[in-house]
Each structure stands twice: as C-alpha cells, then as structure tokens.
Amino acid sequence: MNKFAFIVLMLFSYTLYAGEFTGLTPDSRVTLLSSLSATIVSVRSERQDSASGFVVSPDGLVLTVSTLTRNRHSVQVRFADGRTFAADVIAKDHETESALLRIQSPESHTFSFLALGDSSAVKIGSHATSAGNPLDSILADHQVAVSSGTITSIYDVQSADADSRYLGPALETDAAINSGSEGGALLNDAEQVIGMVCLAVDRTRMRGTAVPINRIKTAYEKFLVANNIDASTALALQDGTMKSSDRAIQALVKIHLPDSTETVSGVVIDEAGHVLTSGTFALGQQVDVERAAGRIARATVLRHSESMDLSLLKLDSAEENSCIPLKETASIVPGIRITILGRCALCEMPTINTGIVSAVGRLGGLTAQSNARLTANTAGGAVLNRRGELIGIVSHTKSMCELCAQNAGVSFFTPAGLIRSWIDELTSVAAVSVQRPGEKR
Amino acid sequence: MNFNSRLIIQIGLSFLFALGPLRFISANEEVSHDNATKEWDADAPLVKLIETTSKAFVFIGDGSGVVISEDGYVLTNYHVAGSAESWTIRLGGEEQTRVCDVVGKDATCDLCLLKIRGIDHAPCMKLGSSATLESGQEVLALGDPFKLGEKRGGPAASIGIVSAVHRNQGKYTDAIQTDCAINPGNSGGPLINLSGELIGLTGQINSRYGKNNTGIAFAIPIDQIKLALPRLLQRSTVGAMHQSPLQAAVASEVRSRPICNYGQESSRK
C-alpha cells in the first residue's frame, strides 16, 4: 500500500507542484510578476471596451484578440505606466481569434517583451498565471491584474457564444479570466507565454480558457521569424499532456448519468473493482463506465447514500483494475493543500484542480469544503493530499452549483474515513446474510 | 436548500468520523517515510495560521467580520451590519453566541465598527499594513460563503494572491484585488497576509456569471480602515469616553487627517 502511495506521489509530483508553496515565506513569484507590468497592454478601438495584449518583441509587436480589431487598421495600446501609442493591425487570424499589432514608435524605442513558450509542453495540473487588463484595470488604475491558478484541463472548445467565437484546442485554467482579460497572457512559471487568454467558454465546463500559443505561433510564423522571434512549435499539443499510461490516472473513470447527457467522475478504489462516484443511481442498476483510453466497462450499483451524495459501484469484469486506495486515516483540517482529479465529457485526459481544505463539518457535518473551483462533472473525482493519498471523493456538486454556479471556489468532498465506515457497514451486512444459512446447520 | 434538510440528520455521526482520522494521524506520522513527512510539514504553517486567525473571525448577520482588539472591537462592512444597532454574533473558535453593539459606521467607506459586550480578552487580529502589498503575494481570506458555517464550526478559508493594488472598482477606492474565493457571505471578512496580520476587509466581487466570484474580489485596504477608525470610534456613545486599548493604539498610529475622500469621488459610479 505504501509503495503504491509512493508511486502515486511520484506520478503526481508535477501536479503537486501547483500546490507547492514555500511554507509561509514571502512568495518568489512577487518579483517575477512585478516585471510583467511593462509587457502587458490594454488594447482599445474607439467604440468598444478594451481588451488585453502582450508585447512579444523589443520593437513593439503585440499579440491580442481580433475581436477588437474588426474592420480596423489601427488601435490604441496603453501600458500600465501610462505610455499610450497607436498601433497598426498587421495581421489577423480568424482560426485563433487573434491579431498581431505593431506599435507606432520611434525606431530607437525598445519595449520590454515576453518570450513565447511551448504550449505542447504544458501539462494538466501545472501552475499558470493570467495577466491582463480585466475590467479596464490598466485604463482605470494603471494596474496589470494577475491571478494564480492551475491548468485544469486541455480540450477542444465545442460551443461558442457572443463573447468569443473561438472553437478548438484550449488550455483551461482556474486562474481568473474575466471580460477585458481576453488577449492577455497565460504564463508558465518561467514567465513564458503558453497561451493567449480568450473568453471562449465551453458550455459543459463554464471555465476560463486560453488559445495554446503554438497555434498562434503557427498562424504568424512568417512575421515572427522575420522579427527574430522563436516561432518553433514542438509536437502536437496532446503529446505534452499527461500520459494515459499513468496507473493512477487509470483508476479514474467517467460515468454517463442514466437518462442524461451529463457525466460524472469516479474512482476505482480496490483491485476487486469497487468504484466510488457521486450522483443518483438506482440500486442494482447497470451503468457504462468509461475507463482510461476510452475503454467501456459495465458496472453494477451496489449502494447509494443520498446524505453523502455517493454511490458504490462494482465493475463486472474480472480484468486487472488499477486503483487508488482510500486513505481513511489521513488528516483533514483547514489549510491542507489538495489536488482534485476528475474526468470531463470533453476530455480524454483527467482534469486537475488544486486548492486547500477550506473548512470541515459542512452541510450538516458530513463534508469538507474546499476552495477548488470545480465543475459539476468533477463530482465523484479523487481528492488527494500532498502525498498523493486519496483522502476524499468530490460530492454535493449539485448543491454547490445551486449555491454558487461553477466558479465560486466553494466545493465539497466526503472524507475517506466516512466512506470507509460506510463501505465496511455494507460488507458486514453482506457477511451476516451469508453466515445465516450456516448457523441453521 | 433541500440539501440542508436531508443532511441535517447526520450531525452526530459526522462528528465521530471527523475526529477519528485526526486522532490517528500522530501515530501514523512516526512510522511514515521521511519524504512524506516533509510533504506533510509543508502544510503545517498554513494549517496553524488558519487555526489561529479563525478564532478572531466573527459570524455576523449575512456576512463576516473580524475582532481587532482584545476589548472586543469588531470590524465589518457597512453593508453587513449598518442596518441595525445590535447584533448577535459568534466567534470562529466558539460555540456560544455573543451580543455586540454598533459603535460607528460609514456607508461611503463601507465600514462598520462594533463592540462585543462584556469581553476582556477576545482573540484578535493584529492590524498589518496594506502599503507594502505587492501583486503576486499570497494571501488568506476567511469568510462564511453562502452562510454554510453560520451555526457551528469555523469560517471557510481560501488562499489566493494579490492580483492588483490601488484598484478603483464599483464603490471601492484604492482597493486590493484578489483571486481568493470570495462569495456572498464573505463580506466583511478578513484578508490576511501570511504573517497573520489583517490587511483588508473583503467586501465586493465582480463576476462573469451571475453573483458569484470568478476570481475577482475587492478588499478595503487596512491603511484606509486605519484612517477611518478614529471617526468610527468618535461616534461611540458619550458615556464611554475612557480610552480603550484600541483607541490608544489608533491614536498613536493614525494621523488626524480626513478619511476616504476618494470614497466620495467614487460615488459617481
């Protein structure tokens, strides 16, 4: 068991990185971020609200969203220090909903700029920072606004609305993205741009997204190369994401709710193939469970607890089952850093959120609360502590969504200790019913 | 709120389960791997910080508040406590409720100062300084989002960063912007630096979807509150003119200049 926990920990060492804060010492990111403010601009055309943009070359090339530059050849860019310039729209790309600008400035003028990273190397669960001009922070207050979060998932955005028409591969993040943020930079910890923040939101997820920078690099390759900007893109985006061969990931399943298009997550907790999930199922019901790499397995519902919002399923087949065991003795107190794994309808790969335990004894005393910004399809997902131990199962997402939509940072999970007692109770009842015939003899 | 009714029956049970794991952990620690212990230790400072600061947290009305002096002065938002003269409150570390009275309030600054009746050694939070805050700095927010902890237990903690400083949004001027999870019910709750000092009161959010937080929340900076405190204190009843520890502290720290002038400017929004 310990050996397995260690393996899980190793697998998730990079995901835990997002939660790897240096105790309570001053944050080194402060210095990192302070240098950002000279590279982020607000972009404005006359009639519209402003968006964000970021400088990518010393002579003033700026990447931004194309929504503001529609039918325009020139826009205004402004830095947090108040410097304001006119900028020419030199290229647009509708696929990525982006535009390339060149700031009109004297030739001698040099700008601070951001290096473009490699979005194919981005892993789900790694740390990300959004930087931009949400709610006109640059125009109103001379402030670039930053927010810290995690790459929570990578998938193709499949529905568009009025804010953004972008459809395609996207990096999903729980770092703050709000109106005015679009065109801003999503950065890795090396302060390289890994995505352009956009307002595209897939209806099934309702989470902030960014267009992978490699797509944008490809769109403007000749301009970037002509300006000595490294436009190289590595392999396809998916290659950088989490390996589906990871054993712990294989313990995660996706379950289609009966009579619904919604999906929830689930976790295989032992080699016998017991699966914990959240959602309402009828006892004895057969459900299709989607395992890693799209394999479908049948499972039977053994037990459902409405108060815990949990269901226990058992996989029918006897194949070898990857699992994450429940760690019922792990401490759950406010302040513990947690990583939450789930599956979503859109994505092959798991979703990863990070946060802390916010409070315990919630919803009548059963559940723990966390500040992770979860979505409904993370219900039944695995809550891991820093050691990679399974300390709970995401539950009560329905109450969460009723209360606080999908982004509020108020989410719940049922502690492993409670779940273990519930399961043990079930097995002891089964054992009694088996023994009875023997007693009669 | 149907989930409430169906869960309420479990109160007794859960207590048992909540305590069980805690009791075992120390025994487990001794045999655990060195690396694993290190991982665990990394959480300890934040766990301790939340434990300590939660005691000075105040559940009040539809929002939150914080005790800022040993003699029981409580800070919260005007929009939380300004509508009444006295409130029944509960401290984050206590089960029993207490009564406190509004001492002074200021709608423009969205501040309300109250005093808990008959308390001498209240757990309180030290006032820090918001002048040295930098964007990117990690901060802790305590609050009671959606009033989930109103009846029992401590406040909900959330960790985030300072997104920007000196922000003028909505009713607030010179506010701290943070990506901590702040939601209805968090209003008046403390924003705390990692040294455990009060650096602001969270009171306003901005959202892409409806009423709930999408990573943009605003806090009144503590330096602005320090300027407002003498005025809030002056409005205390005439009889109580002895100088309390808080008044003494404020007198020594705060110069007598007009407060929240920019607050009035902001009313144009």
Interface residues (C-beta under 8 A of the other chain):
Chain A: N2 A5 F6 L9 L16 E20 F21 G23 L24 T25 P26 D27 R29 V30 T31 L32 L33 S34 P134 L135 S137 A140 D141 H142 Q143 V144 A145 V146 S147 S148 G149 D174 A175 A176 I177 N178 S179 M206 G208 E306 S307 E328 T329 A330 S331 I332 V333 P334 G335 I336 R337 G355 I356 V357 S358 A359 V360 G361 R362 L363 G364 G365 L366 Q369 N371 R373 N385 R386 R387 H396 K398 S399 E402 L403 C404 A405 Q406 N407 A408 G409 V410 P415 A416 G417 L418 S421
Chain B: F3 N4 R6 L7 I8 I9 Q10 I11 G12 L13 S14 F15 F17 A18 G20 P21 L22 F24 I25 N28 H33 A36 E39 W40 A42 D43 P45 L46 V47 K48 L49 I50 E51 S54 E134 S135 G136 Q137 E138 P145 F146 L148 G149 R152 G153 G154 P155 A156 A157 S158 I159 G160 I161 S163 A164 V165 H166 R167 N168 Q169 Q177 D179 C180 A181 I182 N183 L194 S195 N206 S207 R208 Y209 G210 N212 N213 T214 G215 I216
